[in-house]
Structures are given as C-alpha cells and as structure tokens.
Amino acid sequence: MMRTLQASRLLMPLTFHASTWLAANAEVMFAFHSDPRNVVHVMPPTFRLVEVRCQVPAQEGQTLELRCRELFIIPMRWLCRWHTVRPPHVLVDEIIEGPFETFLHEHRFEPHPDGGCVMHDTVTCAFGHGWWGSLITHTAVRASMILLFACRHARTRKWAAKHSA
C-alpha cells in the first residue's frame, strides 16, 4: 500500500508558486500580462521570441501562439488558450500544444495597502506521461521554474517601477 501511494504521488503534476510586490497597480500589470508580446520584457536573456500570434486584449477561449528559442538555439512552439480572464485580478493561460503535457499558468494581481500590487504566479505542469515524465517534472522542471520565476519577477519589478503611477 505504501509503495502504491508513493508511486501515485510521483505521477502528480508539479504546482509551483511565486509572488512578488510590484510598484504598478493591478490594472497596469493585468494589461501588461494580457498581451503576450510583452513576454520579451520579463524572460531571461537566453530566451528569444521569434513570433507571436494573438489578439489583444486577452479574452477567454482565445488562442495565442508563441514561437521562440530557448538557450538561443532550441526551437519551441507554444499554442495556448486563455482559460480565465477576469480583469484586473486573474489571468490564466493553458497549453494546448507545446513542450509540456500539462501547463496551466495563473497570474493573480492583488492590490497592496501601501500601493502597487502583489503578483502571484501559480504554474501547474507535467512534462510527460508516466514515471519518467514525473521524474523530469519534479527535478529538472522544478529547478528551472525556480530560476525562471526569480528572473521573471526581477524583470517584472523593474518594468513595473518604470510604469507605476
């Protein structure tokens, strides 16, 4: 019984959460994140956006396509759908096709009493099927999420500081 329980835990998707205070308010940050073309402002320098196909502003059910290169050479295509769009507080995109089996990314913007807002990023993802996919998800993907969101939040704080009212 114990062995089965541990194995089933390993097959669960990873849920990653990070949050940060931003100088800009929720309305500004929601508008920024609802336009996928802005991803170039927050991604690490190793990421190169090649093409974006989307409609702006984001609306539930709309698709967006990102073609990019990671580590300057690895081509990736992400076809996503806006799952939830509730201005100015919640924006959720989900993968339809791409490098992950499952990828759901929630941006939540909460007003802060001292001004600005707190941005919460919650990602639920799985790289592949079975124990091998789970092993990759809970090791390499988890480590890359920690680094990615540290960089994304630092760059988002810089952008928000320039665009705060």
Buried (B, 14 or more C-beta within 10 A) or exposed (E): EEEEEEEEEBBEBBEBEBBBBBBBBBBBBBBBBBBBEBBEEBBBEEBBBEEBEBEBEBEEEBBBBBBBBBEEEEEEEBBBBBBBBEBBBBBBBBBEEBBBBBBBBBBBBEBBEEEBBBBBBBBBBBBBEEEEBBBBBBEEBEEEBEEBBEBBBEBBBBBBEEBBE
